[in-house]
Amino acid sequence: MTKKLNIGSHDLPVSDRLAEFMKTGWADTENTEVQRNRSADYAVARRARLSAAFPGLRVVIPAGTFRVRVNDSDYRFRASSPYSWLTGIGASEAVPDTVLVLEPTLDGHDAHLYLHPRSPRDTDEFFRDRRHGEFWVGRRVTAKESEARNGIAVRHIDDLPQLLKDGTPTVALRNEDPAVDGLLAPANDRELELLQWLAEARLIKDEYEVEELQFAVDATIRGFEDVVRALPAAKKEPNGERVVEAAFYARARLEGNEPGYDTIAASGAHACVLHWIRNDGAVKDGDLMLLDAGVEVDSHYTSDVTRTLPVSGSFTPAQRRMYMLVYEAQQAAIAAVKPGARFRDFHRAAMRVIAEGLADWGVLPISGEESMLDEVGLHRRWTLCSTGHMLGLDVHDCAKARAEEYLDGVLQVGNVLTIEPGLYFQPDDLLLPEELRGIGIRIEDDVIVTEDGCRLLTEALPRHPDDIERWMRQIV
C-alpha cells in the first residue's frame, strides 16, 4: 500500500512522468563527517537514571508531533522537554514524530529512537510531502547520521506499531503525540510516577544544563540592549510595544531557537497586567516599560528575565520610590536562597519587605507583620503572584514535580530558579495615592543555588535604578 503523503489542498497534480523524472539524477549527500553531540554523554547518564527507576518496564517518550496553526499550516516544531532532556537533541535537529523507547533488558534498558528519517529520492515524499519532504522543510538526518550524532540506535518509525503490540509492560509519556497514544494500552498507575520522575529528575541541573542556561541568559541580555536601542523607534509608533517585542524577537531568533515564552512588553499601565502579551500599546516618555523576556537556545534551555525601564531614560521620583521597594524585596529574596532553605523562604523574605514598605507608606491599612499572616495577606492586593519558580527546559520548569520535592521542599545545590518580586498599582485603585496609580514594576533574575548561597546568572544586567539609567545612556 502506498503511504499517504501530506499534500496541500492547492497543490498541482503530478504526472507519472514528472514523478519518475524527479527521482533521477541526484548526487549522494550522505554526511560522513558527523560530530558527536556535546550533550550526548549527559543524556546517557540521564537515561541510566530513568532505567534504574523503572526496571523491567518499556519506557516510551515521544518527541511530539506537528501542531496545526491554521488549516494546513503548522507551528514551528518544538520537541517535548522530557524527550530533549533524555536525548540531548536540540531544536535544529529534532524530527517530529520521533519516539524514544527504552527497551527492558536483563540488566537495564537499551535505547532506541524510532525516527522518520530523511525523505529518500526514490519516492515521492521528498518533493510532495509538505511535512516531511526535503523540498518543503529542508534536509533531515539519516538514521546513520542520527546514531553517530546522538549515540542512540535508530529504527524506522513505521516499526513502532508492531513493537507496541507485543504485550511488554509499558509506561509512557502521554498527550505529546496522539498517534503514539493510540498505539498504547490503557494508562496504568505508574505513568503518574513517570511524569513526576521526569520533572523531579530535572530539579538539579548538571554542568551542561548550567552552561546552556548561561548561554540563554547572555543572549537575553543582548536582547535587552537591543530593546533599549529600539525605544526611540517605539515611541514613534502608536503600537510601540510591538517594536519592543520585535527587537527582542530578532535577537532570540539570531542567537537561539526563539523566545522561551511570549514576550511581555508592557508600557505604562499595561505593566499592571501580569501576563500582558497583546503588546499593542503606545510607548511614551514618562512611562515605564516592563519587559519580561527570555531567549530559548537551540538546546531548548531558556532564560526568564524582567527589567522595568524608564522610557525617557530616567525614573521619576514616584517611579523610583516604587522601584526601590521592589529592589529591596528582591535583595532580601536573593539573600534567602541557599542550600537547605525551604523553597518558599525567599518568597516570604521578599513579601515581608513589601508588606512592611506598604504599611510604612500608609497604603496597607494594617501592619506588615499582620499582613504576613497566611490567613490575612492584604499586601497581595498589589503583588499577587509568587516570587519565583524553577527554570530550565521549560520557563516554568519541573511543574509536575510533587509538592514535597518542589514547592514544599528545600533548595539544593544545582537548582536554577527565578527571583521576581513585583508591585502592580492598578490605574483605578482608589486606595493608592494618585501619583502611584498605573505603575507596575517587576525585577526578575535567574540564579543557581551554590554551596554558600546563590549566584546570579543575570549578574551582567543592571538592577539598581542608578545603574539602569547609566546603562541606558551608554547604549543609546
Secondary structure as a PSIPRED ss2 file (coil, helix, strand):
# PSIPRED VFORMAT (PSIPRED V4.0)

   1 M C   1.000  0.000  0.000
   2 T C   1.000  0.000  0.000
   3 K C   1.000  0.000  0.000
   4 K C   1.000  0.000  0.000
   5 L C   1.000  0.000  0.000
   6 N C   1.000  0.000  0.000
   7 I C   1.000  0.000  0.000
   8 G C   1.000  0.000  0.000
   9 S C   1.000  0.000  0.000
  10 H C   1.000  0.000  0.000
  11 D C   1.000  0.000  0.000
  12 L C   1.000  0.000  0.000
  13 P C   1.000  0.000  0.000
  14 V C   1.000  0.000  0.000
  15 S C   1.000  0.000  0.000
  16 D H   0.000  1.000  0.000
  17 R H   0.000  1.000  0.000
  18 L H   0.000  1.000  0.000
  19 A H   0.000  1.000  0.000
  20 E H   0.000  1.000  0.000
  21 F H   0.000  1.000  0.000
  22 M H   0.000  1.000  0.000
  23 K C   1.000  0.000  0.000
  24 T C   1.000  0.000  0.000
  25 G C   1.000  0.000  0.000
  26 W C   1.000  0.000  0.000
  27 A C   1.000  0.000  0.000
  28 D C   1.000  0.000  0.000
  29 T C   1.000  0.000  0.000
  30 E C   1.000  0.000  0.000
  31 N C   1.000  0.000  0.000
  32 T C   1.000  0.000  0.000
  33 E C   1.000  0.000  0.000
  34 V C   1.000  0.000  0.000
  35 Q C   1.000  0.000  0.000
  36 R C   1.000  0.000  0.000
  37 N C   1.000  0.000  0.000
  38 R C   1.000  0.000  0.000
  39 S C   1.000  0.000  0.000
  40 A H   0.000  1.000  0.000
  41 D H   0.000  1.000  0.000
  42 Y H   0.000  1.000  0.000
  43 A H   0.000  1.000  0.000
  44 V H   0.000  1.000  0.000
  45 A H   0.000  1.000  0.000
  46 R H   0.000  1.000  0.000
  47 R H   0.000  1.000  0.000
  48 A H   0.000  1.000  0.000
  49 R H   0.000  1.000  0.000
  50 L H   0.000  1.000  0.000
  51 S H   0.000  1.000  0.000
  52 A H   0.000  1.000  0.000
  53 A H   0.000  1.000  0.000
  54 F C   1.000  0.000  0.000
  55 P C   1.000  0.000  0.000
  56 G C   1.000  0.000  0.000
  57 L C   1.000  0.000  0.000
  58 R E   0.000  0.000  1.000
  59 V E   0.000  0.000  1.000
  60 V E   0.000  0.000  1.000
  61 I E   0.000  0.000  1.000
  62 P E   0.000  0.000  1.000
  63 A C   1.000  0.000  0.000
  64 G C   1.000  0.000  0.000
  65 T C   1.000  0.000  0.000
  66 F C   1.000  0.000  0.000
  67 R C   1.000  0.000  0.000
  68 V E   0.000  0.000  1.000
  69 R E   0.000  0.000  1.000
  70 V E   0.000  0.000  1.000
  71 N C   1.000  0.000  0.000
  72 D C   1.000  0.000  0.000
  73 S E   0.000  0.000  1.000
  74 D E   0.000  0.000  1.000
  75 Y C   1.000  0.000  0.000
  76 R C   1.000  0.000  0.000
  77 F C   1.000  0.000  0.000
  78 R C   1.000  0.000  0.000
  79 A C   1.000  0.000  0.000
  80 S C   1.000  0.000  0.000
  81 S H   0.000  1.000  0.000
  82 P H   0.000  1.000  0.000
  83 Y H   0.000  1.000  0.000
  84 S H   0.000  1.000  0.000
  85 W H   0.000  1.000  0.000
  86 L H   0.000  1.000  0.000
  87 T H   0.000  1.000  0.000
  88 G C   1.000  0.000  0.000
  89 I C   1.000  0.000  0.000
  90 G C   1.000  0.000  0.000
  91 A C   1.000  0.000  0.000
  92 S C   1.000  0.000  0.000
  93 E C   1.000  0.000  0.000
  94 A C   1.000  0.000  0.000
  95 V C   1.000  0.000  0.000
  96 P C   1.000  0.000  0.000
  97 D C   1.000  0.000  0.000
  98 T C   1.000  0.000  0.000
  99 V E   0.000  0.000  1.000
 100 L E   0.000  0.000  1.000
 101 V E   0.000  0.000  1.000
 102 L E   0.000  0.000  1.000
 103 E E   0.000  0.000  1.000
 104 P E   0.000  0.000  1.000
 105 T E   0.000  0.000  1.000
 106 L C   1.000  0.000  0.000
 107 D C   1.000  0.000  0.000
 108 G E   0.000  0.000  1.000
 109 H E   0.000  0.000  1.000
 110 D E   0.000  0.000  1.000
 111 A E   0.000  0.000  1.000
 112 H E   0.000  0.000  1.000
 113 L E   0.000  0.000  1.000
 114 Y E   0.000  0.000  1.000
 115 L E   0.000  0.000  1.000
 116 H C   1.000  0.000  0.000
 117 P C   1.000  0.000  0.000
 118 R C   1.000  0.000  0.000
 119 S C   1.000  0.000  0.000
 120 P C   1.000  0.000  0.000
 121 R C   1.000  0.000  0.000
 122 D C   1.000  0.000  0.000
 123 T C   1.000  0.000  0.000
 124 D C   1.000  0.000  0.000
 125 E H   0.000  1.000  0.000
 126 F H   0.000  1.000  0.000
 127 F H   0.000  1.000  0.000
 128 R H   0.000  1.000  0.000
 129 D C   1.000  0.000  0.000
 130 R C   1.000  0.000  0.000
 131 R C   1.000  0.000  0.000
 132 H C   1.000  0.000  0.000
 133 G C   1.000  0.000  0.000
 134 E H   0.000  1.000  0.000
 135 F H   0.000  1.000  0.000
 136 W H   0.000  1.000  0.000
 137 V H   0.000  1.000  0.000
 138 G C   1.000  0.000  0.000
 139 R C   1.000  0.000  0.000
 140 R C   1.000  0.000  0.000
 141 V C   1.000  0.000  0.000
 142 T C   1.000  0.000  0.000
 143 A H   0.000  1.000  0.000
 144 K H   0.000  1.000  0.000
 145 E H   0.000  1.000  0.000
 146 S H   0.000  1.000  0.000
 147 E H   0.000  1.000  0.000
 148 A H   0.000  1.000  0.000
 149 R H   0.000  1.000  0.000
 150 N H   0.000  1.000  0.000
 151 G C   1.000  0.000  0.000
 152 I C   1.000  0.000  0.000
 153 A E   0.000  0.000  1.000
 154 V E   0.000  0.000  1.000
 155 R E   0.000  0.000  1.000
 156 H E   0.000  0.000  1.000
 157 I H   0.000  1.000  0.000
 158 D H   0.000  1.000  0.000
 159 D H   0.000  1.000  0.000
 160 L H   0.000  1.000  0.000
 161 P H   0.000  1.000  0.000
 162 Q H   0.000  1.000  0.000
 163 L H   0.000  1.000  0.000
 164 L C   1.000  0.000  0.000
 165 K C   1.000  0.000  0.000
 166 D C   1.000  0.000  0.000
 167 G C   1.000  0.000  0.000
 168 T C   1.000  0.000  0.000
 169 P C   1.000  0.000  0.000
 170 T E   0.000  0.000  1.000
 171 V E   0.000  0.000  1.000
 172 A E   0.000  0.000  1.000
 173 L C   1.000  0.000  0.000
 174 R C   1.000  0.000  0.000
 175 N C   1.000  0.000  0.000
 176 E C   1.000  0.000  0.000
 177 D C   1.000  0.000  0.000
 178 P H   0.000  1.000  0.000
 179 A H   0.000  1.000  0.000
 180 V H   0.000  1.000  0.000
 181 D H   0.000  1.000  0.000
 182 G C   1.000  0.000  0.000
 183 L C   1.000  0.000  0.000
 184 L C   1.000  0.000  0.000
 185 A C   1.000  0.000  0.000
 186 P C   1.000  0.000  0.000
 187 A C   1.000  0.000  0.000
 188 N C   1.000  0.000  0.000
 189 D C   1.000  0.000  0.000
 190 R H   0.000  1.000  0.000
 191 E H   0.000  1.000  0.000
 192 L H   0.000  1.000  0.000
 193 E H   0.000  1.000  0.000
 194 L H   0.000  1.000  0.000
 195 L H   0.000  1.000  0.000
 196 Q H   0.000  1.000  0.000
 197 W H   0.000  1.000  0.000
 198 L H   0.000  1.000  0.000
 199 A H   0.000  1.000  0.000
 200 E H   0.000  1.000  0.000
 201 A C   1.000  0.000  0.000
 202 R C   1.000  0.000  0.000
 203 L C   1.000  0.000  0.000
 204 I C   1.000  0.000  0.000
 205 K C   1.000  0.000  0.000
 206 D C   1.000  0.000  0.000
 207 E H   0.000  1.000  0.000
 208 Y H   0.000  1.000  0.000
 209 E H   0.000  1.000  0.000
 210 V H   0.000  1.000  0.000
 211 E H   0.000  1.000  0.000
 212 E H   0.000  1.000  0.000
 213 L H   0.000  1.000  0.000
 214 Q H   0.000  1.000  0.000
 215 F H   0.000  1.000  0.000
 216 A H   0.000  1.000  0.000
 217 V H   0.000  1.000  0.000
 218 D H   0.000  1.000  0.000
 219 A H   0.000  1.000  0.000
 220 T H   0.000  1.000  0.000
 221 I H   0.000  1.000  0.000
 222 R H   0.000  1.000  0.000
 223 G H   0.000  1.000  0.000
 224 F H   0.000  1.000  0.000
 225 E H   0.000  1.000  0.000
 226 D H   0.000  1.000  0.000
 227 V H   0.000  1.000  0.000
 228 V H   0.000  1.000  0.000
 229 R H   0.000  1.000  0.000
 230 A H   0.000  1.000  0.000
 231 L H   0.000  1.000  0.000
 232 P H   0.000  1.000  0.000
 233 A H   0.000  1.000  0.000
 234 A H   0.000  1.000  0.000
 235 K H   0.000  1.000  0.000
 236 K C   1.000  0.000  0.000
 237 E C   1.000  0.000  0.000
 238 P C   1.000  0.000  0.000
 239 N C   1.000  0.000  0.000
 240 G H   0.000  1.000  0.000
 241 E H   0.000  1.000  0.000
 242 R H   0.000  1.000  0.000
 243 V H   0.000  1.000  0.000
 244 V H   0.000  1.000  0.000
 245 E H   0.000  1.000  0.000
 246 A H   0.000  1.000  0.000
 247 A H   0.000  1.000  0.000
 248 F H   0.000  1.000  0.000
 249 Y H   0.000  1.000  0.000
 250 A H   0.000  1.000  0.000
 251 R H   0.000  1.000  0.000
 252 A H   0.000  1.000  0.000
 253 R H   0.000  1.000  0.000
 254 L H   0.000  1.000  0.000
 255 E H   0.000  1.000  0.000
 256 G C   1.000  0.000  0.000
 257 N C   1.000  0.000  0.000
 258 E E   0.000  0.000  1.000
 259 P E   0.000  0.000  1.000
 260 G C   1.000  0.000  0.000
 261 Y C   1.000  0.000  0.000
 262 D C   1.000  0.000  0.000
 263 T C   1.000  0.000  0.000
 264 I E   0.000  0.000  1.000
 265 A E   0.000  0.000  1.000
 266 A E   0.000  0.000  1.000
 267 S E   0.000  0.000  1.000
 268 G H   0.000  1.000  0.000
 269 A H   0.000  1.000  0.000
 270 H H   0.000  1.000  0.000
 271 A H   0.000  1.000  0.000
 272 C H   0.000  1.000  0.000
 273 V C   1.000  0.000  0.000
 274 L C   1.000  0.000  0.000
 275 H C   1.000  0.000  0.000
 276 W C   1.000  0.000  0.000
 277 I C   1.000  0.000  0.000
 278 R C   1.000  0.000  0.000
 279 N C   1.000  0.000  0.000
 280 D C   1.000  0.000  0.000
 281 G C   1.000  0.000  0.000
 282 A C   1.000  0.000  0.000
 283 V C   1.000  0.000  0.000
 284 K C   1.000  0.000  0.000
 285 D C   1.000  0.000  0.000
 286 G C   1.000  0.000  0.000
 287 D C   1.000  0.000  0.000
 288 L E   0.000  0.000  1.000
 289 M E   0.000  0.000  1.000
 290 L E   0.000  0.000  1.000
 291 L E   0.000  0.000  1.000
 292 D E   0.000  0.000  1.000
 293 A E   0.000  0.000  1.000
 294 G C   1.000  0.000  0.000
 295 V E   0.000  0.000  1.000
 296 E E   0.000  0.000  1.000
 297 V C   1.000  0.000  0.000
 298 D C   1.000  0.000  0.000
 299 S C   1.000  0.000  0.000
 300 H C   1.000  0.000  0.000
 301 Y C   1.000  0.000  0.000
 302 T E   0.000  0.000  1.000
 303 S C   1.000  0.000  0.000
 304 D C   1.000  0.000  0.000
 305 V E   0.000  0.000  1.000
 306 T E   0.000  0.000  1.000
 307 R E   0.000  0.000  1.000
 308 T E   0.000  0.000  1.000
 309 L E   0.000  0.000  1.000
 310 P E   0.000  0.000  1.000
 311 V C   1.000  0.000  0.000
 312 S C   1.000  0.000  0.000
 313 G C   1.000  0.000  0.000
 314 S C   1.000  0.000  0.000
 315 F C   1.000  0.000  0.000
 316 T C   1.000  0.000  0.000
 317 P H   0.000  1.000  0.000
 318 A H   0.000  1.000  0.000
 319 Q H   0.000  1.000  0.000
 320 R H   0.000  1.000  0.000
 321 R H   0.000  1.000  0.000
 322 M H   0.000  1.000  0.000
 323 Y H   0.000  1.000  0.000
 324 M H   0.000  1.000  0.000
 325 L H   0.000  1.000  0.000
 326 V H   0.000  1.000  0.000
 327 Y H   0.000  1.000  0.000
 328 E H   0.000  1.000  0.000
 329 A H   0.000  1.000  0.000
 330 Q H   0.000  1.000  0.000
 331 Q H   0.000  1.000  0.000
 332 A H   0.000  1.000  0.000
 333 A H   0.000  1.000  0.000
 334 I H   0.000  1.000  0.000
 335 A H   0.000  1.000  0.000
 336 A H   0.000  1.000  0.000
 337 V C   1.000  0.000  0.000
 338 K C   1.000  0.000  0.000
 339 P C   1.000  0.000  0.000
 340 G C   1.000  0.000  0.000
 341 A C   1.000  0.000  0.000
 342 R E   0.000  0.000  1.000
 343 F C   1.000  0.000  0.000
 344 R C   1.000  0.000  0.000
 345 D H   0.000  1.000  0.000
 346 F H   0.000  1.000  0.000
 347 H H   0.000  1.000  0.000
 348 R H   0.000  1.000  0.000
 349 A H   0.000  1.000  0.000
 350 A H   0.000  1.000  0.000
 351 M H   0.000  1.000  0.000
 352 R H   0.000  1.000  0.000
 353 V H   0.000  1.000  0.000
 354 I H   0.000  1.000  0.000
 355 A H   0.000  1.000  0.000
 356 E H   0.000  1.000  0.000
 357 G H   0.000  1.000  0.000
 358 L H   0.000  1.000  0.000
 359 A H   0.000  1.000  0.000
 360 D H   0.000  1.000  0.000
 361 W H   0.000  1.000  0.000
 362 G C   1.000  0.000  0.000
 363 V C   1.000  0.000  0.000
 364 L C   1.000  0.000  0.000
 365 P C   1.000  0.000  0.000
 366 I C   1.000  0.000  0.000
 367 S C   1.000  0.000  0.000
 368 G H   0.000  1.000  0.000
 369 E H   0.000  1.000  0.000
 370 E H   0.000  1.000  0.000
 371 S H   0.000  1.000  0.000
 372 M C   1.000  0.000  0.000
 373 L C   1.000  0.000  0.000
 374 D C   1.000  0.000  0.000
 375 E C   1.000  0.000  0.000
 376 V C   1.000  0.000  0.000
 377 G C   1.000  0.000  0.000
 378 L H   0.000  1.000  0.000
 379 H H   0.000  1.000  0.000
 380 R H   0.000  1.000  0.000
 381 R H   0.000  1.000  0.000
 382 W C   1.000  0.000  0.000
 383 T C   1.000  0.000  0.000
 384 L C   1.000  0.000  0.000
 385 C C   1.000  0.000  0.000
 386 S C   1.000  0.000  0.000
 387 T C   1.000  0.000  0.000
 388 G C   1.000  0.000  0.000
 389 H C   1.000  0.000  0.000
 390 M E   0.000  0.000  1.000
 391 L C   1.000  0.000  0.000
 392 G C   1.000  0.000  0.000
 393 L C   1.000  0.000  0.000
 394 D C   1.000  0.000  0.000
 395 V C   1.000  0.000  0.000
 396 H C   1.000  0.000  0.000
 397 D C   1.000  0.000  0.000
 398 C C   1.000  0.000  0.000
 399 A C   1.000  0.000  0.000
 400 K C   1.000  0.000  0.000
 401 A C   1.000  0.000  0.000
 402 R C   1.000  0.000  0.000
 403 A H   0.000  1.000  0.000
 404 E H   0.000  1.000  0.000
 405 E H   0.000  1.000  0.000
 406 Y C   1.000  0.000  0.000
 407 L C   1.000  0.000  0.000
 408 D C   1.000  0.000  0.000
 409 G C   1.000  0.000  0.000
 410 V E   0.000  0.000  1.000
 411 L C   1.000  0.000  0.000
 412 Q C   1.000  0.000  0.000
 413 V C   1.000  0.000  0.000
 414 G C   1.000  0.000  0.000
 415 N C   1.000  0.000  0.000
 416 V E   0.000  0.000  1.000
 417 L E   0.000  0.000  1.000
 418 T E   0.000  0.000  1.000
 419 I E   0.000  0.000  1.000
 420 E C   1.000  0.000  0.000
 421 P C   1.000  0.000  0.000
 422 G E   0.000  0.000  1.000
 423 L E   0.000  0.000  1.000
 424 Y E   0.000  0.000  1.000
 425 F E   0.000  0.000  1.000
 426 Q C   1.000  0.000  0.000
 427 P C   1.000  0.000  0.000
 428 D C   1.000  0.000  0.000
 429 D C   1.000  0.000  0.000
 430 L C   1.000  0.000  0.000
 431 L C   1.000  0.000  0.000
 432 L C   1.000  0.000  0.000
 433 P C   1.000  0.000  0.000
 434 E H   0.000  1.000  0.000
 435 E H   0.000  1.000  0.000
 436 L H   0.000  1.000  0.000
 437 R C   1.000  0.000  0.000
 438 G C   1.000  0.000  0.000
 439 I E   0.000  0.000  1.000
 440 G E   0.000  0.000  1.000
 441 I E   0.000  0.000  1.000
 442 R E   0.000  0.000  1.000
 443 I C   1.000  0.000  0.000
 444 E E   0.000  0.000  1.000
 445 D E   0.000  0.000  1.000
 446 D E   0.000  0.000  1.000
 447 V E   0.000  0.000  1.000
 448 I E   0.000  0.000  1.000
 449 V E   0.000  0.000  1.000
 450 T E   0.000  0.000  1.000
 451 E C   1.000  0.000  0.000
 452 D C   1.000  0.000  0.000
 453 G E   0.000  0.000  1.000
 454 C E   0.000  0.000  1.000
 455 R E   0.000  0.000  1.000
 456 L E   0.000  0.000  1.000
 457 L C   1.000  0.000  0.000
 458 T C   1.000  0.000  0.000
 459 E C   1.000  0.000  0.000
 460 A C   1.000  0.000  0.000
 461 L C   1.000  0.000  0.000
 462 P C   1.000  0.000  0.000
 463 R C   1.000  0.000  0.000
 464 H C   1.000  0.000  0.000
 465 P H   0.000  1.000  0.000
 466 D H   0.000  1.000  0.000
 467 D H   0.000  1.000  0.000
 468 I H   0.000  1.000  0.000
 469 E H   0.000  1.000  0.000
 470 R H   0.000  1.000  0.000
 471 W H   0.000  1.000  0.000
 472 M H   0.000  1.000  0.000
 473 R H   0.000  1.000  0.000
 474 Q H   0.000  1.000  0.000
 475 I H   0.000  1.000  0.000
 476 V C   1.000  0.000  0.000
